Amino acid sequence: MRGFPDSGAFRKRRPALPRQRLRSGCAPRTRNCQMTAPHAHLVGVAGVGMNPLAQALLACGWQVSGSDRYLDSGQDVEVLPKLRRAGVRLVPQDGSGVTPNTAAVVASTAIESDNADLAAAARLGVPVVHRSAMLARLCEGKELIAVTGTSGKTTVTGMVGFLLEQLSDDPTVVNGGVVVNWESDTAIGNVRVGRSSRWVIEADESDRSCLNFHPDWAILTNLSADHFSLEETRALFAAFLSKVKKGVVGIEGEPAPWRRMHPELSASGSRFGYGGQAFHVPLLGMHNAENALQAIVLCERLGHPLDRIAAALVKFRGIRRRLDIAGTAAGVTVIDDYAHNPAKIRAAWQAVAPYYARVIAAWRPHGFGPLAKMYDDLKALFTEMGKRSERLYILPVYYAGGTATGTVTSDALAADLAREGVPVELAADADDLVRRVAALARPGDVVLSMGARDPGLPATARRIVEAIASERGGSQAE
């Protein structure tokens, strides 16, 4: 795929953004922002990293427009109408959103270099700024808490932000996932605008853009090979940690009590003790117990008493698409999860399997490149876990357009797994998956639907609930 290079190379190429057009320390709710609002145009504004940035810019008094291929294709993406209601002007991805008065065109690493909006920026001399660089500028002058890691960073960011809200810190939070407590008919739920100087952000490691931040506090959730080799990942996080000013919590920080934790796991979440205080995490899985303890330790280091942290934690309802119960029908529970790499798939699977009679799993690869890169690890994982399942369904690789080449496909993975004795089937599309699962599921089963990028996956999970209910009755949508 032709795309932007990593954030370091990107930083060297792009023109510097005029600082008079982006004041550092821009206050939430526009209280101390510029009198003349600058205009930023966001390319791919529906993306999980871009749409929260759009909301943060609006909160700082910017005029924001955005384009997205989902908008151009007429696909129903839930965040777009909410962005429009929030004040984002949505335009076609044809360059029309970029004008001579635009202060910056903002793009992520996923945007290909021949994009029409980028061409318009080049023609008009408008600076192109990486998504993370723009967010980093908004964070200047703030007490910044940045959460990164291979897995768990969205959940931990949401936990920290929610806990600090409950503890009256009134933080601004910019997250890559929807905090269920903050979601509403009008609010996406991945951004909270506060009035204090404390900001909590998710710092993405997938394109090295976490290196754009110089946080006061950091959480490094965990470390494994995903977008890079293990050696490259270690070097990346070492570089990130060198930028932290006050302290680090997580696998590279001290103390590290999660290395000794032995939580009691159940269908209602987990329970464990820390510092003489009992904690209940109302989320499934060992991985969420570890996520919670990292958030707890960070809040403790910020000076909050453990009893108040514990009281706040039980109110946390989780992150959308992280072991998200889509509904139940005829005794079958359907769960939607963002899991897309081996570690996340394993964590999701192990979190739900003990509490159900059978596991029916479905997974959609989120890109040809990631599938090829992780193929051997995915094959090993699904060979191990798939043999314990009633059925594993694999959907075609998600393709959102661009120049990706499909040299490795879902068909190949399914064929390899079948040769290993895994009860695997290739589903032709979402409709086919819904029919197959509805016919197979029976009371006591869990359907675990997994995958990233495809905005239709949550709707597919809900359709499975509806299909089972239609065939057998007894639906309870969440």
N, C-alpha and C positions, 0 to 999 in steps of 0.2 A: 504494500500500500504506500502510495506517495503521501506523505504527511509532514507535519512539523517535526523537527528534530527534538531531542530532549530539551528540557527547560534551560539548561546551561547554554547550549548552542543558540537557542531561540533568543535568550537575553542579549547575546552578543550581536545578533542580526537586527533586532528591531530598533527603530529610532527611540530615543528617550522620550518619555511622556512629559510634556511641559508641566512642571510642578504647580504653576499657577492655576492649572486646570484641574488639579486633584490635590486638595489640601490634606495633608496628613492630620490625623486626629479628628477627622470629621465626625461630629457628634451624632448619635442616633436621633431619630425623629427630627432631623434637620435643625436642631436648636443653634448649632454653631457652624453651620455649613455656609458656603459661599452665597452671596446675595443673587448672583447670576448663575443659574443652574447650568452646569456643563452637560453635554450630551454624550452618552456612551451607547454604542451599538454592539449587541452581543450576538455572536454567530453560534447557532445551535443552542438557543436560549432555553429549550425544554430539557436539556441535559441535566443529570443529577448534580454536576458541579456548577453548571452555568446558571440554572434557575435560582439557587440560593444567592448567588452573587448579584443577580438582577435585583432581588429583594433588598439586599444590603445596600446597593447603590441607591435605590429609591429612598431607603431610610436615611441616607446621608444627603439627600437633596438633589441627586442627579436626575436628569431626564434620561429615560432608558427606552431604547427600542431593541427589538430582537427579531431574528429570523430563525427558521428551523425547517428542515426537510419534512418533518412530520406535518407541519402547517401546510407546506406546499402540496403534499400528497393527500391532504384531507383526512389523515389518520386521527382518530379520537384519542388524544393524549390529555389526561386529566389536568395536568398542570397549566396548560395553555390558557383556558378560560380564567383560571385563578390569577395568572400573571396579568392578563388583560384587565381584570377587575382591580388589581393592585396598582395599575398605572403604567404597565409596560405596553408600548405601542408595537403590535405585532405586524410584521411586513413580510413580503415574499423574500426568499433568499436569492435575489437577483441583483443585488447591489444598490437597490433603491433606498435602503435604510441608511446609507452612508452619504453624508453631505459635506460641503466644505466647512461647515460649522461643527462637525462632529469632533469631539475632543479625543476620542479613542475608539477603535474597533477592538473588541475583546474576543479572543478565540482560545480554544483549548488545543492540546496536542492532537486530539482526534480529528480536527478540521483539516481537510486536505488543502494543499497549497494552491490549487487551481480554483478554489471557491470564488464565486462571483463577488461576494462581499469583500473578500481580501483584495481582489482585483480592483474594485472600486476604491478601496483605501489607498492602494498604491498609486492609482491614477490621480487621486485628489491630494495626495501627500498627507493623509491622516495616519497617525501612529497606530501600529498594531501591537497590542499588549496581551501577553499571556494571561489567562484567567487567574492563575495563582499570584502573578505579579500585581494585578489589580487589587486582589483581596489583601495582599501583603501591604499595599499602600494604604488601604482603608484602616489596617490594623496599627499603623504607625502612631505612637504616642499612647497606645493602650497597654494595659496589663494583659498580655496575651498568653492564653493556655492553648497549646496546639497538641492534637492527638494524632498519632500516626502509627503505622504498623502494617503487617501484611494482612491481618484479619482482625475484626472486632472494633476497628476505629470508629465506624459510624455509631455503633451501639454505645461505646464508651463516651464519645462526644455528646451524644444525646443524654446519657446518664449524668455526666458532669454538669451539663447545662441545666438539666431539670433539677438536680440536687441543689445547685447554687441558686436557682430561682426560688425553690422552696425554703432555702436558708436565708432569703432576703438579700442576696448579693445583687440581684437585678442585672444579670449579665446580658450581653448581646451574644447570640449563638448562631453560628453559620455551619450547618451540617449537610452531609451528603445524603441523608435519609430522613424520612418523616417521623418525628416524635409523635406518637399517637396522642399523647396528652395535649399537644398543641394543634392538632389537626381539626379543621372545621369545614363547613360548607364554603367558606370564603378564603380560609388560610391553608396554604399547602402544609405547613407544620414543620418545615426543615429550617426555619429561621425564627429566632426570637429577638426582638429589638428591645434592649434594656436601656437604662439611663446611667448606669455606672460605667466606669472606665474599664471594666473587666470584660474581655472578649474570649469566647471559647470557639475554636474552629477545628474542623477536620482537615488535616494536611495530607494530601494525596501523595503516595510514593510511586504510583504506577508510571509516571513520566518524570520522576525526580523533582517535581515541582515543590515538594515539601522543603527543598533547600532555599526557597525564596523567603522563608520566614525566619525570624529571630525571636523566638518566644521567651517569655519569662519562665514559664513552666511548660513541661512537656510530659506526655505519656507515650511510651513506646509499648504497644500492646503485645506484640510478638514478632517473630522474624522467621520467615521461611521463603523458599524459592517460589516465585509466582511470575511476576513480570520480568524478573532478572534471575541470573544464577544466584546461588546462595552466597558466593563470594562477593558478587556485585551488590547484593542486598545488604550484606554486612557493612560494606564500605559506604553505601548510601546512608544508612542509618547512623553510622559513626560520624559522617559529615554533618548530618542533621543535629545530632546531639551536641556537637561542638559549638553550635550556635545558641544553645539554651543558656539563659542568664542566671537563673536561680536554682532550679532543681528538676530532676527527672524522676518520674514514677514509672514502674513497669519492669520489663525483663532486664533492662540495663541500669535500673535505679536501685537505690538502697533506702529503706529496707525492702525486701522482696518476700512478704509473707505468703503470697500465693504459691510459692514453691513448697510450702508446708501445709497448705490448706486441705482439709478433708471434708468437704461439704456433704450434707445429707440431701440427696437428690430425690425429687418426687414429681408427680404430675402437676403439682402446684408451684414448682420452682425449686429453689434450694435454700438451705439454712446452714449457717456457719457462725463461728465466733471470731471476733478480732478485737484485740485490745480490751478484753473483758466485756464486750458488748455483743449481744446476739443480733444477727441480721437475717432478714428474709428477703430473698430476691424473687419476685413474682414472675420469673421467666424460666423457661425450660433449659436444661443442659449445664454440664460442667463448664463449658466455655463462657456462659453468661454469669456463672458464679465468679470466674476469674475476671471477667469484664467489670463486674460490680465492685470487686475488691480493689481494683485499680482506681476506679472512680472514688471509692471511699477514702483510700489513702491520700489521694490528691486533695480532696476536700478537707481532710484532717490536717494536712500540711498547710492549708490556707487558713487554719485556725478555728475550724468549726468542730464542735463537740460531737462525739460519736453517737450519743443518744439521739440528737437531732438529725444526724445523717441517717440513722436507722429508721426513724419515723418518716423521713421523706422518701426513702428508697422503696418502701412498700407501696407507694402511690404511683410508681413509675410503670407505665403500661407498655413500654417497649417501643420498637422501631417498626414501622410498616415494612413488610416484606422480609422481616427477620423472624422466622417461625410464626408467621402471621396466620391465624386461623381464619380461613375464608368462609367456613361454615360447617355445619354437620347436616347429614341427611340419612335417615334410616340406619342410624348407628354408625355411620361412616364419617370420620373427621377428615377434612381436606385442609392441608397446610400449604401456604405459599411462602417460598424462601428465595432469597437472592443468591444462594450458594452457586458459585461458578468455578471454583478451583478445588482441587482435591481436599485441602484442609477444611474448607468451609462445607463442602458436601459431607465429609465424614462427621463434622461437628453437628450438623443439622440432623443427619441420619441417626447418630448415636443419641441425640437428645430426645427423639420421639419414639424410637423403636421399643424401649422397655415397657411402654404403656399401652401398646396395641397388639392385637392378635397377629396381624399381618401388615407388612409394609408394601404398598404399591408406590413405586417411585417413578417420577418422570423428570427428565432433564433436557434442557435445550442449550447447546453450546452457544456462547455469546459472540463468536467470531471465528473465522477460519484460522487466523494467526494464533490466537490463544489455544485453539484445539490442537493445532500442530505442535505447539511448544510444550503443551502439557500431556500429549497423547499417551506416552508410556505410563505416566503417573496416574492418569485417569483410567487407563485400562487396568492397572493393578488395583486401584481402589474399587472400581465397579466389579471386578472379578471377585474381590473379597466380600464387599457389601451386597452385591447383586445376588449372590448365591443364598443370602439370608432373606431375600425378598420374595414375595409372591410373583412379582413381575417388575421389570425395569423397562420403561418406555423411553426411547431417545427420539427427540424431534430433530428436524433439519437444522443446520447451522443458521443462526440469525444473521441476516445480511441487510444492512440499512442503506446500502449503496456505496459507491466509491470504486476503488480499483483493486480491492482485495481479490486474490486468486484462491479458488477452492481446491487446493491440491490434496487436502485431507478432509474427509467428510464424515457425517454421522453414519452413513451406510457402512463405511469401513470399520468404525468403532463397534457398531452393532454386530457386524459379521465376526470380528475378532472375539468379542465377548461371548457370542453364541458358541464359538469353537471351544471356549473355556468352560462351557456348561452353564452359563448364566441364562436365566429365563428372561431373555431380552427380546423386545420387539421394536421395530422402527415405525413410529407414527408418521403418517404422511404430512399432517398439519394439525392445527389445534382442533378442528372439527373431528378428525379421525381419533385423536387422543381422547377427547371427551366421550365419544361413543365406546371406545374400548374400555376405558376405566369404569364407566357407568355399568357396563355389562359384567365386569369382573368383580367389583367391590361388593363386600357383604358386611353385616354388622360386626363391629369390633375392629375393622380395618382403619388404617390411616393412609391417606393419599398424600405423598410428599412431592409437591411440584416445585422444581428448582430451575434457576437460570437468571442471567443478568441481561441488561440492555433492552431486551424486547419489552416494550411498554404494554403489550397485550397479555403478558403472563398472569397478572393478577385477575384479569377478566376471565382468562381460561380456567383458573382455579374456581372462580365463582360459578362458571358454567358447568363445571363438573358437579358441584353441589346441586345445582338446579336439575341436571340430568338424572342424578341418582334419585332426587326427590320425585321427579316426574315418573320414573319407573317404579319406585317403591314407596314413595310417600315419606312423611316425617322430616321435613326440612326445617332447619333453623339457621338461617344465614347470619353471619356475624356483622 
